[in-house]
Amino acid sequence: MSDKQIFYDTDVDLSFRAKLLTKRMAVYGILIFWAIICLFPIYWTITTSFKLAPDVMKGNMVPWVDYLPKWKGWKSIGLSPDTIWTESTVRAEFLKRIINSAYAAVGSSTIALILGSLAAYGLSRFRYKFGFMRNPDISFFFLSQLILPPVVLALPFLVLYKELALLDTRIGLIMLYALTVLPIVIWIMRDQFASIPVELEEAALVDGLSIWKSFFTIVLPVALPGMVAAFILSLVLTWNEYFFAALLTSTDAKTLPVMVASQTGSQGINWWSMAALSGAAIFPLLIIGIVLERYIIKGMASGAVK
């Protein structure tokens, strides 16, 4: 090979690498910019919990530069360093609300995941016919439940829960939340089960396993990442739900979002208290996301979340 050809190939290789590097820098730049936009509300919430009223009104953003951080927001809910070891009625109320939210979110997400997985498995493996409805129509019927505005269901559920003595109860919230997130779980898990080859189950049936045993021993382990992704999505939606929690609860079963929204009065909004409560509400979901991160990534990569 001549020296001229070598130099030409080298120039082409350098040009290709430069273009590839430019594309990567552009992609990473866009991703970093989008991450900043997504994380800014969390940054604003956390920093606001350490501000005083003048700092909030002035819009100071950078701690130790624009303002000196204080524990006022966390002190208002009994979680500052000087109040956390003392008795606090506000902290007791906060813990009660966060326990109510945990019961409602975890319980409803678990029920929705179990029922939704079974329904999704049936829709992905069998063919149904109800009048003019086939499998795609049934799947769309489930998804169409999300189109209905929650305010339309307010009066029927209020009357129904009053008759069933479910007002201001955790079990009432769990049942309602399970119904609201069930369509999402069905759609996510239907795609997840559809991506699993039927031959795996057929081989298990040939080996003597029953349909249920092949489902639990063959299908579920493969579909686990998608199930975790569906569970976390349901958990986030139910954890942050406000409308029905404010409508159907009064004292015993009130959740954390209702407590956050209550930080308003005749004197205005207690931004520092609201920010501290919001920061405390974010923390459990953040821990769950970190612990189950690998399942979330697997679920997204396998097509569980589209």
Secondary structure, 3 states (H helix, E strand, C coil): CCHHHHHHHHHHHHHHHHHHHHHHHHHHHHHHHHHHHHHHHHHHHHHHCCCCHHHHHHCCCCECCCECCCCHHHHCCCCCCCCCCCCCHHHHHHHHHHHHHHHHHHHHHHHHHHHHHHHHHHHHHCCCCECCECHHHHHHHHHHCCCCCHHHHHHHHHHHHHHCCCCCCHHHHHHHHHHHHHHHHHHHHHHHHHCCCHHHHHHHHHCCCCHHHHHHHHHHHHHHHHHHHHHHHHHHHHHCCCHHHHHHCCCCCCCHHHHHHCCEECCEECHHHHHHHHHHHHHHHHHHHHHCHHHHHHHHHCCCCC
